[in-house]
Amino acid sequence: VLNAISDEYKNFDDEWREIGAPQGKTGSNENAFFERQRDGKRERVICKFYSMPRQAVNEHFFCTLYRELGIPAPETGIGHVKGRIAFISKLIEGAKVEPRDSEGLKMKNKGTLADMLFSNWDIPKHDNLLYVGNTPYRVDNGGAGYFRARGKIKGENGSDAFDEKVVELKTMLNSYPGITEDEMKEQMTVML
């Protein structure tokens, strides 16, 4: 995990100051906001502290994979924060939990196939997508891949595992109203 620490966050404790914790529902893991001044601009991030540091690397990997596929997700990294390994996500300024209009809901569906292939079960939930205008950002990807958001490995306790059998193609389909078979085929073409 230490090899995964991002260059940008190598000196995190020297450059950033904590400005508080999120209010209200804050997900399954401890987290806090930090900020720094750089080149005359204020930068803000949220740090998540997982009980298993591998989950921080997992979330960073899937955020990066979304971006590589052209699906909006925050810029992220891994850092050593206050003596702990943390997942670090840049805040998306001006984001809201609702799209500007119905076009935003259609935009959400553009990442459907990736959500399913990544077993990202929590994305369809209300607060795991944030919108800037109608552009949806997949912001809480800690439950993608091998992990559930609370740190359990998928496949434990009878849940579906993250493996070559993509059961999410059926189990998650109702979470994307209006998605068509042609749209799913188009997404597959883009991903290949």
N, C-alpha and C positions, 0 to 999 in steps of 0.2 A: 504494500500500500504506500509506503514512503516514496517509492519510485514514481508514484502517480501525482505527487504534489506539483501543482502548476507553478511555472516560473513567476507569474504575476502575483502569486500569493505566498512566495517563500518567506517573506519578511512581514507577514500579516500583522503580528502583534505590535511591530514597530510603526506601521503605517496607518492602521485602522483603529477607530475608537468605537466602542459599543454605544449604541444610542437607544437601546431598549428592546423589548420583546414584542412580538405581534399581539394585538388585542383580540379577544374572542377565540374562535376555533383556530387552532394553530397546527393541526395535523397530528401525526402520531409520534413525533420525535421532538426533543428539546431543540429550540432554535432562538436566534437573536439577530437583530439588525445591527449593522456596522456602517460607518461612513469614513471617507477620507477626502481631503482636498488634493487635487492633482491638476497641474497646469491651469489653475484658476477655476476648475470645475469641481463640483461636489459629486462624488460617486457613492452609491449606496448598494449594499448587498445584504442578503439574508444568509446566515450560516445555519446548517442543520447538523446536529450531532447525533450520529447513529450509535447504537450499542455495538454494532459490528462495522468497523471502518470499511469493509468490503462493500457494504451497501452504499456508502458515499461514492465509491468508485463506480459502482453499478449505475447510480442515478446520473452521474456525470457522463458516463458512456452513452446512455440512452438519450440524454439531452443533445449530445453531440451528434448522434445518429439521426435524430429528428432534423436537426439543422442541415446536415449533409443531404438529406432527402428533400430539402426545400420546405419543410414543415416548421413553422415558427416555434421556437423554444428559446428560453433565455440563455445567455452566455454563462457558462459555468466553469468551475474548477474545483480543485481539491487543495486544502490548505491545512497548516498546523496552527490551530487557533486555541490560545490559552491552554496549551499542553495537550490538546486533543486533535485528532484528525476530524476535519469537517468538510462537508459538501458546501460549496459557496456558489450562490446564484446572484447575478446582477439583477436588481429590481427593474421591472418594466414600468417606467414612469407613465402615469396617466392611464394605467390599465383599470378596467372595470370587469365585474363578474357577468355583465350582460352585454351582448353586442348592440351596436347602434340601431340595427333593424334586422328584419328577417334574413337579409343577405348574409349576415354573420353566422347564422345557424347553418346555412349552406356551406360556408367556408369551413366550419368545424368538420364537416363530413369529408373534406379533402385529405384528412389524416386518418380516416377510418381504418384502412387496411394496415397501416403502420401500427396503430394502436392495438389492433388484433394480433398481428404477428409478434409484437413486443409483449403480448400478454399484459398490456397496461390497463388493468381492470378498473382503475380509479379515475381515468381521464373523463369518462362521461359524467362523473359526479360534478355537481354544481361549481365548486370552487377550485377545481384543478385545471380549468381553462380560464384564462383572463383575456379580455379583448381590448385592443387599441383600435377604436372605431369598429370595424367588422373583422379585423384580423385576429384570429384566435391563437393564443400562445399556450402551449402545453407546459405548464409551470411546475407541476408537482409529479415527478416521474419516479419517485422512490419505490413505487410498487410495480415498476416495469421489470421484465426479465425474470430472473430467478427469485426475487424477493417479493414478499408482501410488504405493504407500507410499514407495518409494525415490526419488520425484521425477520419474520418467519420465512423459511424457504418454501416456495410453492411446491406442492406435492405432499407436504406433511399433513397429517390429520385428515387425509382423504380428499384434500382439495386438488384441483387439476394442476399438474406440473407444467413447468416451462420446458417444452421439448418439441420434437418434430411434429407431433400431433397438435394442430392449432384448433383446439375446440372453440376458441373465441370467435371463429368465423360464424359459429351458430349462437353461442351464448351471449355475445355482445351486440349482435345485429340490431336488436330492438332499441339500443341506446343511440342509434343514429337514424332518426326518422327521416324519410325521404331519400335515403341513399339508394341508388339504383344499381343493378347488376353491371350496366355499362360503365358507371362511374368506378365501380370496384375494379373492373378490367382495365380501365384507363390508369388507375393508381398502380396496378400491378406492372403495367408497361413502363411507367415512370421509374418504379423501384428496380426493375431489371436493368 
